[in-house]
Amino acid sequence: LRLARTAADASNAVTLLTAGFAYHEVVANFLAAYERSGRRNWVVACLDGELGAWLADRGAACAPTVGRSKWAKVHAHIWTTRVQMLVSLLESGFSVTLADADAVFLGDAAPWLARDKGDVVASRGSFPGWASEAWGATACMGLVRFNAGPKTLDFARSLLHQTRALGDDQKAVNAVLKRAGVAWARESGVAPRAPPLKYEGSALLATGDAGGLRVALLPHVLFQRRCPDDPPKGPAVVVKHCYTEKEAASKKAALAGAGAWLLRGDWRSVAATNGTSAWLAAIT
């Protein structure tokens, strides 16, 4: 909470990144891109001491997590841990964006994540399969905003319970939406008998109601989970979260191929100068 109070922006919002040292290059790329987008309201939750020490060497602090050395590579624990932190931050009045380390901010996403867009605003995915078949797209936990409020807090508490039960936060978030009877507004261009939402072809914000909770899914053309090899011309992508294997090397390669790896070759030796953070200096 101390780090969140220091990092929060004018709207009392923070972006929470959860990672271990195996992903430290991906974390550096994330922070460099995020700060280039004009925002510095990030908090890193460290899953091991190595990442904490590495961040400290670069003048940054991290929030430690419980049992981090034993569980750093167990995804179920990672997902449960960050949802626990989400609930704690919401209870303290923060709005929280959860972002995977490989969800690279190429532009300012804040206007898309603001309270007027929804209580919960998520990027689009296709997992779990039952939700994709029923709705056409799913809520992706790789980039999702929880705007502070009593309905959002109740939703997050239900999400924590389901994450513990299912061992996967994306299964959980869609299960909680289903249980709340989410009703999606049908997107234009969707056939009457088809699921109401688009996935990769979506260009507009989709909205839904889940028992009074306002839910929104971001347009995939701007917030990409499937990154095309030959992207079509159009509006600039805001966030690229390219689907790949859950390994640091695979994620780095996928982001490089998508034009979302921003670090210069000598970034490790670059120091902050003249008010520029070490992260921004690594790409300038």
N, C-alpha and C positions, 0 to 999 in steps of 0.2 A: 504494500500500500504506500510505503514511503516513496518508492521509485515512481509509482503511478502519479502521486501528487506532484512530484517534480516534473514529470514528463507531460502531463495532460495539457491539451490545448485549451483555447478559450471556451470551447463547448464542453469541457471536462471529459474529453474522449481520449482513449489511449489505444494503441495497437500492440497486441501481445503476440510475441513470437516465441515458440518453444522449441529448443533444439539442444543437441549434444555436440561435442567437439568434432565428431566425424563429419559434421555439416558446417564446419566453421567457414569454409570458403563460400558456401552458399549463403550463409548468414551475412558475411561481409558484402556480398553482391546485393543481397536484399536491402541492407541498411544504406548502402551507397545509392541505390536506385530510389529508395524511399525518401531519403533526404534531398535528393535531386528533384523530387516531385514537389518539394516545398514544405514538407512536414518533418517534424522531429519528435513527435509524441509517441515514440516507441519504447517498449519495455521488453527485454529478453529474459525468458525464464530458462535457466541453465539446468540441463539434465545430468551434468557431470561437472566435477571440479575443474577439469581441463579447460572447458569452454569459459568458465568463470575467470580462470587465471589469464587466459588469452585475451578476453575482453578487458580485464584490468590493465594489462600491458598496453592496451590502446586507449586507456583513459575512460573506459565505460564500465558500469556496474551491471550486475545481473541479479535477478531474483532466484534464489536457490529453490529446488523442489525436493519434496520428501523422498527419501530412499533413492536418490538420483543415481548413485554409482551402481547399485544392484539392478536397476530397472531401466537404464538409459536406452536399451535397444528393444524394449518390449512395447510395441505400439499401443496395446490396450492400456498400459499404464500411462503412456504419454498422453493419450486422448483423455483419460479420466483426470489426470493431473491438470491439464489446461482448462477443462470444464469446471473443476473445483476452483481454480483461480478466477475463472469467469464469474462464478457465483459470488465469490468474495468481493470482487471489484464492483459488481452490480449492487450488492448490498451496501457498498460505500458510496453509491451515487455516480459511479463512472459509467459512461458508455464505452463499450469494448469492441474492437475489431480483432477477431482471431484470424491470423494469417499464417499459412505454411511458409517455410523459409524459401521455397522456390516459387512463391507467388510474387512476381517481380512487378513493382509499381513503376510503370513507364510514364505515368501522368498522375495528376491529383485525383484520387478517388473520393475524397471527402464529400463533394457535393452529391455523389451517387449514394453515399452511405448515411446521409443525414436523416434526422428524425422525421422530416416531412415525407421521406420515401417509404418509411415503415418502421415498426417496432423491431423487426428482425429483417435484415436485408442480406441475402446470400447470393453468391455466384452460382452458376448452374453446373450440374453434373449429370451422370447417367447411372450412378450407383446410389442405393441398391436397385437391383433389377425390377423388383415388384413395383417400386415407386415410379421408375421410368416408364414402365408399361402402363401404369394407371394414369400418370399425369403428363408424360412426354418429356419431362426433365425433373431433376431432383434438386434439393438444396444441398450445396457443396460446402463442407466445413473447412475447405482450404482457404476460403476468403468469405467471412461472414461477420456482419455487424449486429451487435445487440445494443439497441438504444435504451438508456436507463429508463425505468418505470416499473410500476408494480406488475403489470401483465408480463413484461419481459422477464422480470425476476422469477415469477412463477413458472414461466416457460423454461428458463435456464435450470431451475431446480428439478423440474421433470426430466430435462435433458440429462442432468447428472445422474439421476436414478436409472434412466434407460441406458446410458453409456456404461455404467457399472454392470448392468444386467446383460447387455449385448456385446460388450467388449470392443465397440467401434462407435465413434461419435457420429459418423455420417449415417450409419444404420439408425442410430438413436434419434437424431434430429428429425429424420423423415418419419420414423415411427411415432414420435410425439405429435408431429403435424397431422398424421393420419388419425391418431386417437382423438385429436381436437376437432376432427371433421373439417379439415381445411377445404375451402371452396375457392378454386382458382378462377379468375376472370378469363374467359376464353380469348386467346390472342388472335388478332386479325390474320387471315390467311390460313387458319387451321380448319380442316374439313370438319363438318358438323359432327360426324360420328367418330372422329379421331380424338386422342387425348387432348386436353385443352391447351397444353404448352408446347412450345418449340424448344429445341436444344441448340444445336450449332447454328441454325439459321436465325435465331432470335436477335432482333435489332432494337427492341423496346423493353422497358421495365415491365415485368409481369407482376400482378398483384393478387393477393388472396386474403381470405379471412379465416382465422383459426380460432373460433370461439371468442371473438372480440380482439384477438391479437392481429395486428396488421403485418402481413408478411409480403415480401417482395423478392423477386429473383432478377438479378442483373442481366442485361443483354449479353449474349455470348460473343457477339461480334466485337464488343469492347472489353469484355472480361473473359478471356479465353482459357478453356480447359483443354481443348483440342487445338493445338497450334498448327495451322496449315503450313506445308513446306513452301508453297507459293502463295502467300497471302494476297487476296484481292485488294485493289485500291478502294479506299473508303476512309471513314473516320479513324483517327489514330487510336490504337489499342491502349487502354488505360492500364490493365493488368494482364500479364501473361503468366499462367500457371500451367505449364505444359505437362500433359500426362506422360508419365514414364515410370520406370521401376523405382522403388523406394530405396535407392542407393545414391550417395552423394555424387559419385562419378557419372551415373546415368543422368541425374538432374542437371549437372553442370553441362554435359554434352547437349542435352535437349534445349537448355536455355541458350547456349551458344549458337545452336542451329537456328533458333528462332529469333536471334538478334537481341536477346535479353540478358546476355552476359556482358556486364559493363566494366568490370575491373580491368585496369591496365596491367600489363605483364609484370611490372615491378611494384605492384600495389602493396606488398608486404613491407617494403622499405620506405614507403611514403609517410611522412609525418604531417600532422595538422599545422597549418601556417596561416597567419593573418586572419584569424577568426574562422577559417574554413575547417570543418571537422575532418578527422582522419578518413572518414568514409567518403566524403565528397572529394577530398584530395586524391583518393585512389582512382578516380575516374576523370580527373581534370588535368 
